[in-house]
């Protein structure tokens, strides 16, 4: 029986294949293949990674729902019809809301409150796929915060470049908390869900959340840069908060998840520390710098979440 990854050459998919690939694993791209022409016969489990995420130039509202809800649901429905037993749908912790308050954290049972089209479309996709579940079709939903690691693009890629090129990075003394997950830990979680065929909602997270300032410090240290991080001036903080409140929240706000239930159900604990994951990410970037410099980001810098 095969394992099928929907989302060929995706960031998470590539890492998963490097670590867990067997001769019975295959990838499928829904951009180049029509769903009706794809066969899921002899497939036991599907990891659905394909999604339309935030676009810098925006995208029509209906497009998000077409990809993240309609296409995902139709893929799951076809999989069930053709005898697939297990469907894993990759989602986002942002279905819970925008940020957590000080001392607050989201868990698997937190009430969802998505605030934009992307998050609403992901939640709708979750719910429609979950409705297909029965004794012969197990559905697992994995919600992730920002995922980082070798080959990461978008906001984390931009942050690495900012640290590398700027003589000073004015992001010091920020004491917020952000949960993140190293792609190796996420793939370990996915593998655990597949092996145990567990149904339900699962949260991916490293062992501890990290502040914006500590993230910058660790990337700088792994890059071999001198400590070039300086506190952001109070007047600048106030100016950002007044003119760009969303950017202020992204830099100074909290986003903390509590994955205790996930860890208990799966008997799971992250294999990699943040330091290990960060080092692997930075080392990969150094070796592939010329290639990565050609990548154009489609995300907002410092959005810090999918």
C-alpha beads as a LAMMPS data file, in Angstrom:
LAMMPS data file: protein, C-alpha beads

306 atoms
305 bonds

1 atom types
1 bond types

-500.0 500.0 xlo xhi
-500.0 500.0 ylo yhi
-500.0 500.0 zlo zhi

Masses

1 110.0

Atoms # bond

1 1 1 0.000 0.000 0.000
2 1 1 1.272 3.449 -0.945
3 1 1 1.686 6.701 0.916
4 1 1 0.757 9.659 -1.292
5 1 1 1.864 13.265 -0.740
6 1 1 -0.348 15.896 -2.364
7 1 1 1.910 18.889 -3.012
8 1 1 4.906 17.889 -5.099
9 1 1 8.220 19.612 -4.247
10 1 1 6.643 21.389 -1.283
11 1 1 8.832 22.588 1.594
12 1 1 7.399 20.067 4.078
13 1 1 6.989 17.313 1.489
14 1 1 10.625 17.409 0.404
15 1 1 11.889 17.121 3.976
16 1 1 9.464 14.288 4.719
17 1 1 10.632 12.365 1.658
18 1 1 14.290 12.774 2.587
19 1 1 13.657 11.377 6.053
20 1 1 10.938 8.766 5.543
21 1 1 10.774 7.948 1.834
22 1 1 10.244 4.331 0.822
23 1 1 9.584 2.746 -2.557
24 1 1 5.875 2.952 -1.719
25 1 1 5.825 6.747 -1.406
26 1 1 4.736 8.971 -4.283
27 1 1 4.093 12.686 -4.850
28 1 1 1.259 14.278 -6.814
29 1 1 0.953 17.860 -8.050
30 1 1 -2.600 19.153 -8.417
31 1 1 -1.360 22.073 -10.524
32 1 1 -0.199 19.822 -13.341
33 1 1 -2.600 16.904 -12.885
34 1 1 -6.375 16.910 -13.064
35 1 1 -7.922 15.334 -9.999
36 1 1 -10.264 13.163 -12.046
37 1 1 -7.283 11.625 -13.861
38 1 1 -5.448 10.670 -10.651
39 1 1 -5.804 7.188 -9.182
40 1 1 -5.568 6.492 -5.461
41 1 1 -5.877 2.747 -5.833
42 1 1 -3.452 0.830 -3.605
43 1 1 -2.983 3.975 -1.510
44 1 1 -3.373 3.654 2.241
45 1 1 -2.591 7.180 3.471
46 1 1 -2.592 10.657 1.924
47 1 1 -0.800 13.756 3.260
48 1 1 -2.531 16.805 1.793
49 1 1 -0.041 19.707 1.770
50 1 1 -1.346 21.634 -1.233
51 1 1 -2.786 25.055 -0.350
52 1 1 -3.163 28.657 -1.458
53 1 1 -1.528 30.811 1.221
54 1 1 -1.308 34.586 1.718
55 1 1 -0.407 36.459 -1.448
56 1 1 1.431 39.793 -1.352
57 1 1 -0.710 41.118 -4.196
58 1 1 -3.795 39.431 -2.879
59 1 1 -6.009 36.839 -4.522
60 1 1 -9.756 36.700 -5.179
61 1 1 -11.657 35.465 -2.128
62 1 1 -13.249 32.638 -4.076
63 1 1 -9.820 31.354 -5.138
64 1 1 -8.853 30.609 -1.527
65 1 1 -12.027 28.574 -1.048
66 1 1 -11.605 26.812 -4.396
67 1 1 -8.136 25.549 -3.421
68 1 1 -8.205 25.206 0.362
69 1 1 -11.762 23.959 0.707
70 1 1 -13.290 22.701 -2.564
71 1 1 -10.203 21.044 -4.046
72 1 1 -9.086 19.599 -0.705
73 1 1 -12.587 18.235 -0.038
74 1 1 -12.934 16.758 -3.526
75 1 1 -9.513 15.119 -3.144
76 1 1 -10.536 13.575 0.172
77 1 1 -13.895 12.475 -1.232
78 1 1 -12.212 10.788 -4.211
79 1 1 -9.685 9.166 -1.885
80 1 1 -12.462 7.730 0.277
81 1 1 -14.353 6.440 -2.757
82 1 1 -11.206 4.682 -4.026
83 1 1 -10.503 2.938 -0.730
84 1 1 -7.918 5.177 0.955
85 1 1 -8.079 4.603 4.722
86 1 1 -6.279 7.649 6.155
87 1 1 -6.332 11.314 5.082
88 1 1 -4.064 13.914 6.745
89 1 1 -4.969 17.552 6.083
90 1 1 -2.343 20.221 6.829
91 1 1 -3.890 23.349 8.322
92 1 1 -2.849 26.365 10.403
93 1 1 -3.140 27.496 14.033
94 1 1 -4.391 30.790 12.638
95 1 1 -7.877 29.250 12.438
96 1 1 -7.997 30.151 16.158
97 1 1 -7.471 33.850 15.576
98 1 1 -4.660 36.354 15.116
99 1 1 -2.595 36.425 18.328
100 1 1 -2.795 35.163 21.896
101 1 1 -3.009 37.440 24.918
102 1 1 -0.221 37.498 27.503
103 1 1 -0.387 34.276 29.531
104 1 1 -2.843 32.700 27.081
105 1 1 -2.259 29.761 24.725
106 1 1 -4.279 27.913 22.117
107 1 1 -4.857 24.177 22.410
108 1 1 -6.569 21.536 20.314
109 1 1 -9.980 22.424 21.773
110 1 1 -9.757 26.223 21.574
111 1 1 -12.728 27.786 19.788
112 1 1 -11.832 28.810 16.244
113 1 1 -12.143 32.445 15.165
114 1 1 -10.476 32.905 11.746
115 1 1 -10.305 36.553 10.723
116 1 1 -9.416 36.486 7.020
117 1 1 -10.259 34.561 3.874
118 1 1 -7.218 32.289 3.950
119 1 1 -7.914 31.092 7.483
120 1 1 -11.655 30.790 6.904
121 1 1 -11.019 28.675 3.819
122 1 1 -8.645 26.384 5.739
123 1 1 -11.171 25.908 8.547
124 1 1 -13.941 25.200 6.066
125 1 1 -11.696 22.643 4.371
126 1 1 -11.044 20.985 7.745
127 1 1 -14.728 20.767 8.587
128 1 1 -15.854 19.413 5.220
129 1 1 -13.152 16.744 5.159
130 1 1 -13.885 15.794 8.775
131 1 1 -17.526 15.216 7.811
132 1 1 -16.378 12.423 5.472
133 1 1 -14.917 10.408 8.350
134 1 1 -16.277 6.999 9.263
135 1 1 -14.924 3.638 10.416
136 1 1 -13.260 3.096 7.040
137 1 1 -11.936 6.616 6.497
138 1 1 -9.806 8.205 9.212
139 1 1 -9.199 11.980 9.081
140 1 1 -6.343 13.761 10.864
141 1 1 -6.041 17.565 10.964
142 1 1 -2.598 19.012 11.766
143 1 1 -2.499 22.718 12.635
144 1 1 0.881 24.425 12.507
145 1 1 2.354 27.778 13.519
146 1 1 5.245 29.108 11.398
147 1 1 7.347 26.242 10.036
148 1 1 11.093 26.803 9.583
149 1 1 14.010 24.724 8.363
150 1 1 16.264 24.003 5.367
151 1 1 14.923 25.644 2.229
152 1 1 12.386 27.837 4.000
153 1 1 11.145 30.779 1.950
154 1 1 8.936 33.770 2.683
155 1 1 9.203 35.614 6.018
156 1 1 11.929 33.457 7.585
157 1 1 14.036 33.682 4.422
158 1 1 13.646 37.471 4.484
159 1 1 14.658 37.584 8.129
160 1 1 17.834 35.572 7.440
161 1 1 18.740 37.989 4.651
162 1 1 18.006 41.026 6.836
163 1 1 20.335 39.724 9.563
164 1 1 23.009 38.853 7.024
165 1 1 23.049 42.185 5.173
166 1 1 22.231 44.783 7.819
167 1 1 24.970 46.220 10.061
168 1 1 22.356 46.608 12.806
169 1 1 19.019 44.894 13.351
170 1 1 16.748 47.018 15.584
171 1 1 14.760 44.101 16.998
172 1 1 16.362 43.757 20.398
173 1 1 14.667 43.654 23.808
174 1 1 11.339 42.306 22.496
175 1 1 9.884 39.993 25.124
176 1 1 7.006 38.388 23.286
177 1 1 6.512 34.638 22.741
178 1 1 5.940 32.817 19.449
179 1 1 5.439 29.101 19.012
180 1 1 7.140 27.711 15.916
181 1 1 7.889 24.238 14.609
182 1 1 11.015 22.940 12.914
183 1 1 10.132 21.079 9.725
184 1 1 11.890 17.970 11.078
185 1 1 9.635 17.982 14.140
186 1 1 6.562 18.520 11.970
187 1 1 7.516 15.582 9.745
188 1 1 8.104 13.454 12.852
189 1 1 4.585 14.372 14.006
190 1 1 3.097 13.534 10.604
191 1 1 4.902 10.188 10.629
192 1 1 3.588 9.422 14.122
193 1 1 0.019 10.217 13.022
194 1 1 0.405 7.931 9.977
195 1 1 1.903 5.049 11.937
196 1 1 -0.770 5.184 14.633
197 1 1 -3.675 6.036 12.290
198 1 1 -4.955 8.529 14.805
199 1 1 -8.076 10.578 14.135
200 1 1 -8.546 14.117 15.412
201 1 1 -6.950 17.563 15.569
202 1 1 -3.234 17.785 16.351
203 1 1 -0.979 20.770 17.013
204 1 1 2.625 21.001 15.830
205 1 1 5.085 22.950 17.960
206 1 1 8.681 22.958 19.145
207 1 1 9.213 22.343 22.839
208 1 1 9.301 26.050 23.767
209 1 1 8.062 29.318 22.204
210 1 1 10.676 31.954 21.389
211 1 1 10.720 35.767 21.319
212 1 1 11.366 37.848 18.216
213 1 1 14.645 39.084 19.727
214 1 1 15.870 35.597 20.660
215 1 1 15.012 34.350 17.176
216 1 1 17.160 37.107 15.656
217 1 1 19.996 36.382 18.099
218 1 1 20.004 32.659 17.328
219 1 1 19.964 33.172 13.556
220 1 1 22.752 35.733 13.893
221 1 1 24.843 33.357 16.027
222 1 1 24.319 30.413 13.668
223 1 1 25.279 32.663 10.745
224 1 1 28.600 33.549 12.404
225 1 1 27.630 37.207 12.651
226 1 1 28.671 39.428 15.519
227 1 1 25.900 40.498 17.827
228 1 1 24.452 43.346 15.758
229 1 1 21.048 43.430 17.444
230 1 1 20.028 46.695 19.069
231 1 1 16.846 47.589 20.984
232 1 1 14.143 49.199 18.928
233 1 1 13.739 52.804 20.171
234 1 1 10.608 53.494 22.215
235 1 1 9.601 56.312 19.897
236 1 1 9.886 53.929 16.936
237 1 1 7.691 51.392 18.731
238 1 1 5.019 54.020 19.307
239 1 1 5.277 55.212 15.721
240 1 1 4.869 51.697 14.345
241 1 1 1.941 51.043 16.679
242 1 1 0.221 54.216 15.487
243 1 1 0.935 54.006 11.770
244 1 1 1.198 50.241 11.260
245 1 1 -0.635 48.494 14.111
246 1 1 -0.606 45.160 12.278
247 1 1 3.177 45.239 11.888
248 1 1 3.505 46.204 15.562
249 1 1 1.398 43.213 16.594
250 1 1 3.474 40.885 14.438
251 1 1 6.715 42.093 15.976
252 1 1 5.600 42.449 19.589
253 1 1 2.541 40.196 19.893
254 1 1 2.297 36.649 21.248
255 1 1 1.243 33.458 19.519
256 1 1 1.551 30.483 21.842
257 1 1 0.151 26.983 21.344
258 1 1 -0.143 24.229 23.935
259 1 1 0.249 20.809 22.304
260 1 1 -0.006 18.765 25.530
261 1 1 -2.995 16.785 24.253
262 1 1 -1.263 16.000 20.946
263 1 1 1.868 14.823 22.758
264 1 1 -0.166 12.615 25.100
265 1 1 -2.300 10.988 22.413
266 1 1 0.664 10.236 20.139
267 1 1 3.259 9.697 22.881
268 1 1 5.210 12.311 20.947
269 1 1 7.952 14.768 21.840
270 1 1 9.916 16.909 19.338
271 1 1 13.139 15.275 18.182
272 1 1 14.947 18.559 17.472
273 1 1 15.564 21.542 19.732
274 1 1 15.139 25.031 18.306
275 1 1 18.927 25.460 18.300
276 1 1 19.394 22.283 16.244
277 1 1 16.660 23.190 13.781
278 1 1 17.874 26.774 13.426
279 1 1 21.456 25.626 12.824
280 1 1 20.310 23.180 10.145
281 1 1 18.279 25.925 8.466
282 1 1 21.120 28.469 8.441
283 1 1 23.715 25.937 7.265
284 1 1 21.481 24.901 4.381
285 1 1 20.957 28.537 3.450
286 1 1 24.711 29.181 3.364
287 1 1 25.270 26.262 0.987
288 1 1 22.366 27.240 -1.276
289 1 1 22.600 31.016 -1.057
290 1 1 22.808 31.715 -4.781
291 1 1 19.737 29.592 -5.418
292 1 1 17.716 31.058 -2.566
293 1 1 18.537 34.630 -3.557
294 1 1 16.544 34.006 -6.719
295 1 1 13.442 33.152 -4.721
296 1 1 10.884 35.937 -4.570
297 1 1 8.812 35.992 -1.394
298 1 1 5.026 36.106 -1.605
299 1 1 4.508 36.711 2.090
300 1 1 4.580 39.771 4.303
301 1 1 7.881 40.146 6.187
302 1 1 7.536 39.210 9.869
303 1 1 4.041 37.742 9.506
304 1 1 5.348 34.894 11.730
305 1 1 2.589 32.432 10.867
306 1 1 1.123 30.566 7.987

Bonds

1 1 1 2
2 1 2 3
3 1 3 4
4 1 4 5
5 1 5 6
6 1 6 7
7 1 7 8
8 1 8 9
9 1 9 10
10 1 10 11
11 1 11 12
12 1 12 13
13 1 13 14
14 1 14 15
15 1 15 16
16 1 16 17
17 1 17 18
18 1 18 19
19 1 19 20
20 1 20 21
21 1 21 22
22 1 22 23
23 1 23 24
24 1 24 25
25 1 25 26
26 1 26 27
27 1 27 28
28 1 28 29
29 1 29 30
30 1 30 31
31 1 31 32
32 1 32 33
33 1 33 34
34 1 34 35
35 1 35 36
36 1 36 37
37 1 37 38
38 1 38 39
39 1 39 40
40 1 40 41
41 1 41 42
42 1 42 43
43 1 43 44
44 1 44 45
45 1 45 46
46 1 46 47
47 1 47 48
48 1 48 49
49 1 49 50
50 1 50 51
51 1 51 52
52 1 52 53
53 1 53 54
54 1 54 55
55 1 55 56
56 1 56 57
57 1 57 58
58 1 58 59
59 1 59 60
60 1 60 61
61 1 61 62
62 1 62 63
63 1 63 64
64 1 64 65
65 1 65 66
66 1 66 67
67 1 67 68
68 1 68 69
69 1 69 70
70 1 70 71
71 1 71 72
72 1 72 73
73 1 73 74
74 1 74 75
75 1 75 76
76 1 76 77
77 1 77 78
78 1 78 79
79 1 79 80
80 1 80 81
81 1 81 82
82 1 82 83
83 1 83 84
84 1 84 85
85 1 85 86
86 1 86 87
87 1 87 88
88 1 88 89
89 1 89 90
90 1 90 91
91 1 91 92
92 1 92 93
93 1 93 94
94 1 94 95
95 1 95 96
96 1 96 97
97 1 97 98
98 1 98 99
99 1 99 100
100 1 100 101
101 1 101 102
102 1 102 103
103 1 103 104
104 1 104 105
105 1 105 106
106 1 106 107
107 1 107 108
108 1 108 109
109 1 109 110
110 1 110 111
111 1 111 112
112 1 112 113
113 1 113 114
114 1 114 115
115 1 115 116
116 1 116 117
117 1 117 118
118 1 118 119
119 1 119 120
120 1 120 121
121 1 121 122
122 1 122 123
123 1 123 124
124 1 124 125
125 1 125 126
126 1 126 127
127 1 127 128
128 1 128 129
129 1 129 130
130 1 130 131
131 1 131 132
132 1 132 133
133 1 133 134
134 1 134 135
135 1 135 136
136 1 136 137
137 1 137 138
138 1 138 139
139 1 139 140
140 1 140 141
141 1 141 142
142 1 142 143
143 1 143 144
144 1 144 145
145 1 145 146
146 1 146 147
147 1 147 148
148 1 148 149
149 1 149 150
150 1 150 151
151 1 151 152
152 1 152 153
153 1 153 154
154 1 154 155
155 1 155 156
156 1 156 157
157 1 157 158
158 1 158 159
159 1 159 160
160 1 160 161
161 1 161 162
162 1 162 163
163 1 163 164
164 1 164 165
165 1 165 166
166 1 166 167
167 1 167 168
168 1 168 169
169 1 169 170
170 1 170 171
171 1 171 172
172 1 172 173
173 1 173 174
174 1 174 175
175 1 175 176
176 1 176 177
177 1 177 178
178 1 178 179
179 1 179 180
180 1 180 181
181 1 181 182
182 1 182 183
183 1 183 184
184 1 184 185
185 1 185 186
186 1 186 187
187 1 187 188
188 1 188 189
189 1 189 190
190 1 190 191
191 1 191 192
192 1 192 193
193 1 193 194
194 1 194 195
195 1 195 196
196 1 196 197
197 1 197 198
198 1 198 199
199 1 199 200
200 1 200 201
201 1 201 202
202 1 202 203
203 1 203 204
204 1 204 205
205 1 205 206
206 1 206 207
207 1 207 208
208 1 208 209
209 1 209 210
210 1 210 211
211 1 211 212
212 1 212 213
213 1 213 214
214 1 214 215
215 1 215 216
216 1 216 217
217 1 217 218
218 1 218 219
219 1 219 220
220 1 220 221
221 1 221 222
222 1 222 223
223 1 223 224
224 1 224 225
225 1 225 226
226 1 226 227
227 1 227 228
228 1 228 229
229 1 229 230
230 1 230 231
231 1 231 232
232 1 232 233
233 1 233 234
234 1 234 235
235 1 235 236
236 1 236 237
237 1 237 238
238 1 238 239
239 1 239 240
240 1 240 241
241 1 241 242
242 1 242 243
243 1 243 244
244 1 244 245
245 1 245 246
246 1 246 247
247 1 247 248
248 1 248 249
249 1 249 250
250 1 250 251
251 1 251 252
252 1 252 253
253 1 253 254
254 1 254 255
255 1 255 256
256 1 256 257
257 1 257 258
258 1 258 259
259 1 259 260
260 1 260 261
261 1 261 262
262 1 262 263
263 1 263 264
264 1 264 265
265 1 265 266
266 1 266 267
267 1 267 268
268 1 268 269
269 1 269 270
270 1 270 271
271 1 271 272
272 1 272 273
273 1 273 274
274 1 274 275
275 1 275 276
276 1 276 277
277 1 277 278
278 1 278 279
279 1 279 280
280 1 280 281
281 1 281 282
282 1 282 283
283 1 283 284
284 1 284 285
285 1 285 286
286 1 286 287
287 1 287 288
288 1 288 289
289 1 289 290
290 1 290 291
291 1 291 292
292 1 292 293
293 1 293 294
294 1 294 295
295 1 295 296
296 1 296 297
297 1 297 298
298 1 298 299
299 1 299 300
300 1 300 301
301 1 301 302
302 1 302 303
303 1 303 304
304 1 304 305
305 1 305 306
